Amino acid sequence: MKKQLLYLASLLSVSLSSQLVAQESSIFPIGEKAPNVHHTGEVWLNHVSDADNTFDYNIALATFAPGAKLDWHMHPAGQQLLITQGVGYYQERGKEVQIVRKGEVIKCLPGVEHWHAAASNSDFAYLGITGNQPTKWLERVTGEAYNSINPPAASSTNVEQQIIDLSRKKWQWMSDKKVDTLAALFHEKSVFVHMGGSWGKERELNIIASGDIHYKKADIHEVSVNIIGNTAILLNRITLLAVVGGNEVTNPFMVTEVYVQQSGTWKLGSLSFTRLLGQ
């Protein structure tokens, strides 16, 4: 019964998060979820106004879940972005990444290659006013490039953001099998709960080092943190690509991470995977 309640709570958390993105983005309807052709993560589109013989531009509302990002692209006739919600990134080819926030306007000049995205800890929405010529889509923005950006503390406190950043680094360390780094992160009494059982720190490190479970890639869709004294509880909704017993598998999970502060340093005390059904 306890496990069922925890599972239902996880599903409720995901549902509420998606509803909040829909409710807060704009006075316009959120539109339809876009297929993952030219972006990663969850993006909704509402074609507010289409070009015609009088107005030679299109207006669309785009709403991003935290961590969603567009591929590199360019607009032959240019585009303006009117940021209506949250915090995001904008980068032109050969330039630094810009942090963009609600109320700002971005002018994408014709023919300039760029990409934009939601920050990892914030939803993001804008009205895009685009000249009536087809967008030219280019290569994907790599996870490595995206994850190298330090997201600003949007609605999170500095401590919450610190935990979010630490969790994201942890997935990369697990993917790279950096056992020594993980050994310093894991608490001596840490517990790891998988679909196949639960165990402690040493066994988890041995499993990672041997490749019995290779956490190859974690795509983070949603993240939230609660701080209770010297304890931080983080929920990640992820899609995990892993190699288990030599077989590559992909599964959607709600991952619960518990961090405890010890001598001023955050240690991972628990990591639990709950597989999400119907996804």
N, C-alpha and C positions, 0 to 999 in steps of 0.2 A: 504493500500500500504506500509506504514512504517513497519508494522509487517511482511509483506511478504519479504521486503528487509532484515530485521534483520534475518529472518529465513534462507534466501538464503546465507547470510554472514556466519552464523553459519555452514551451510553445507559445504561451501567453505573452512572454517577453518579446519574442520575435514579432508576433502579430501586432502588439501595441506599437513597436518601433516603426513598422511599415505604415501603420495608420497615422502616426505623428508626422512622418515625412509627407504624407498626402495632405494632411490638414494644414500644415504650417507653410507650405511652399509658396502659395499665391492665392489671390482671389479667384483665379481661373481654375477649372477642374484639372486634376493632375494628368489626365489622359491615359493612354495605354502603355503598358510595360513594353519597352522596345526589345526586339530579339538581339542577342549578343553577337552582332555581326561586326560592328565597328567600335565596340567598347567592351570593357570588362566590368563586372559588378551589375548593380540594378539601376536602370535608368528608365524614367517614364517620359513620354512625349505627348504634348497637346498642340496640334497645328491650329493656332489661334486665328490666323488670317493668311490666306494664300494670295500670291501675286496675281494680278489681272492686267488688263490693258491700261489701267490708269496708274496703279501702284506696282512698281517693278521690284518688289521685295516680298519676302515671306516672313511671318512672325510666328515663332513657336516657343512654347514653354517647355523647358527641359528640367527635370527634377532628378537629382542624384542621391542615392543612398550613400552613407559614409564609405569611402574607399573606392567608389565607382570612378572610372576614368575613360575618356575618349582616346581613340588612336590619334596619332599624328595625322593632320589633314590641312587643307587650305581651301579658301573660298575665292574663286576667280573674280567675283564681284564684291568681295569684302563682307564683313559682318560686324555688328555691334552687340555686345552682351550687357544687358541691364540686370545686375545681380539683385535678386529679390529675396534670397534666403541663404543663411549659413555662411560657411567659409570654404573656399576652394583654392585651386592652383591654376595659373595660366602661364604658359611658357612658349616663347617663339624660338625658332631654330637659331642656335648659336648664342642665345641670351639666358640670363638667370631666370629661375622660377619666381613668379610673383605670387604673393598671397593676396587673394581678392575676397572681399566681404560684401555683405548686404548693403545696398545703397551705392555701390561703385559701378562705373561704366568702363567697359573694355572695348577698344576699337581694334578689330582685326583687319589690317589693311589688305587689299586685294593681292592675292598671290603669295602671301606670307605664311609659311608653314608653321603650325603651332598645335598645341593640345591643351585641354583643360579638364579639370577633375574636381571631385569633392575631396576635402581633407579626410584623413582616416578617422577623425573623431567628430565629424560634423556632416549633417546633410547639406545640400547645396542646390540652388535653383536659380535660373535666369530666364529672362525673355531674350531670345535671339532674333535679331533683325538682320536678315540675310539677303543679299542681292540674288536675283532670280537666275542663277546659273548653278549647275550641279556641283556639289562639294566633291573635291578630289581627295580620296582617302589614301593614306600612306601606311607606314609600318606601325606595329603595336608599340605603346610605351611599356617598357619592360618593368616587371615588378621590382627589380633591383634599383632602377632609376627612381621609381615612385617611392620606394621605401627609404631611399637615402634622404628624402626631404623631412626635415623636422617639423611636424605639424604644430601650428600655434595652439595654445590653450583656448579653445573656442568657448564652450560652456563648461569645460572641465576645470577643476582646480589644478594647480601645479602638481600636486601629489598624484591626482588621478591621471594626469597626462604622463607623468613619470612611469606609472604602472603600465599604461597603454604602450608606451615606447619600449619598456622592458619586455613586455609580452611579445611584441612584434619581433624584437631582436632574438628572443628565445626560439621562435619558429625557425628563423634563419640559422641559428646555431645548431638546432636539431637536424635541419636539412643538410648542413655542412659537416655533421658529426663531430662538432667541437666539444668533445667529452670533457676536457679540462675546464673549459669555460662553463659548461653546464654543471659540473661538479661544484663549482664555486657558487652557482646560482641556487642549486637544490638544497633545501634544508636537510640536516642529517636525519630528521624523522619524517621526511616527505613521503607522500603516498601517491601512487599513480593508478588510476582506475580505467581499465580498458574494457572492450566488449568481451575479451577472453579471460579477464580476471584482474586482480589487483596485486601490487607489490611495492617494494620500497626503492630507495635511491640507488643502491648498488646494482640491483637487477636492471633497473631502467637504464642506467649508464652502460651496463654490459650489453643490453639489447641494442642500444643506439650504436655502440662501437662495433658490434659484430654485424650489424645490418639486418638482424632478424626482423626488425621493423625499421624501415627507412622513411622518416617523415619528409618526403621528397618536396612537397609544396603545399602550403596552406594559404588558400585564398580567403581573406577575411572580409565578410560582408557587413557585419554589425558588431559593435563592441560597446560595453558599458562597464562602469566601475562603481562600487560602493566601498567607502572607507569607514571602518568601524574601529576606532582606536588605533592600535598598531597593526590592524589586519585589513587587507584589501581583497575584495572579492570581485573578480573580473569574469564577465561572460563574453565569450566569442562565438558568433555563429559563423562557421567556416565550411568550406569545401576542401577536404583533405585528400591529396594525392599521395599515396603511400605504397611502398613495396613490402609485402608481408609474405614471408616464406618463398620469396622469389617471384611472386605474382604482383603485378601492379593493379591497385584498386583505388577507386574514388568514392568517397562517402561524404554526405552532409552531416555535420555534427554541431551540437551545442556543447562547447567546451567550458567547463568551470575551472578557473584558476584561483587559488587562494595563496596570497602572499603575506608574509609576516615580517615585521621590521625587527631586525636583530642588530644591536650595536650600530644603529644608523644606516644599515644596509637592508634592502628588501630581499628576502629569500622566498623561493617557491616552496610552499608547504604541501600543496595538493594540486593535481592535474587530473580532471575527470572528463571522459568522453561519453556523451549521450547521443546516439545516432538518431537523427530526425527522420521520421517516417513520411512517406508520401512525397518525397522530393527526388 
